[in-house]
Amino acid sequence: MTMPNAVAKRMAGLVARYGLVDGAGDQLAALLEALADDEHAPTTVREPHDAAGVHIADSLAGLELEVVREARAIADLGAGAGFPGLALAAALPNAHVTLVESIARKCVFISAAAASAGIENVEVVAERAEDWPAGIDRHDVITARALAPLGVLAEYAAPLLREGGALVAWKGRRDAEEERVAAGAAEQLGLQLETVLAVFPYDGADHRHLHVLRKIAPTPERFPRRPGMARKRPL
């Protein structure tokens, strides 16, 4: 399909805003096409004008953080339709981005979308985060968007991070209780809340925040717990 002029202009604006490499804009546009062309895509936001904001611009907001821009090994947990992972892979061609998604049909879509966009620095893993031993201690950044409460995300992410790495969680309006619980969980996991950055990726995205939790110490050997325990019995 041909991208509407307004959407093409928006992609060009994102490329300029973040100083992306040649070709990244075409890859991002191809991701929008993959969403629009597949009626079974695992998201309700498929129309290019809306998806350009909700999926692409929102994902690229992670580039506001130096830890994301400098990462060379990223894992996107609960990747869903592939965001933010696929958009970050297009933006960061020198990074290896692993999209971790436990539902097989979503993995099929992610792989097809990456292939159609020519994004080669990605890997799709059909596992739960807690049941992925190959990922332990390997990542500079773990990303998660619309997946779980912050404390649960901390438990998912901590074993997968190298010391000095960071969890970056996409969240909406700040919740003091959620952050209090997350701080307690982080203390048990070797993480520490570093910053909460307000971002404004697109019109209407009010109260959007990126929460950064840095790994400052080894995660205790009892983590990860069995799949599902982080949600059933949160720290």
C-alpha angles and dihedrals in degrees: 000000000000115000115238111253092246091055093046089051090050092052090050089051092053091049090053095043094055099031093239123186123262110282096026092103091055091050092050090049089050090055089055089051091051090054094047095046098050114069088190095056107136096247137073091220105078106131107105098232092054096036091053088067105028096045112016105033092037091052094047090054084083087073088072085079121077091212090062096043091052098042119118098180117043129171120195110204122211088009095184107175090001105274136167088003101062094045091049090049090055090048095045108041092170092059125084108226121197117196110207115199127155097202111085098209090055090051089053091054093046092051092048093047092050091049094048090050093047092239104155103169093078137097125192118214120192097209142102113256091242092053100051108097092168089067098055116123092353108105138085093195136018116198128196131175126186092345113115145328113299095253091053091048089052090056092048093048106039099075091047096053129089114229106276092028124116145222111228112196123190109219139164126221113003117257116201094202093049090051092048091053091045092052090055092048092047091055090058093047102049093257132122130196105248105175146336111219122198110220133187106202098163142353110288095023093119122175094012115163139178113214115204120199115182124210104233101163139022116285112244115259093244088075135120095048121204116297111281097019095102089063098036096047108018119194 
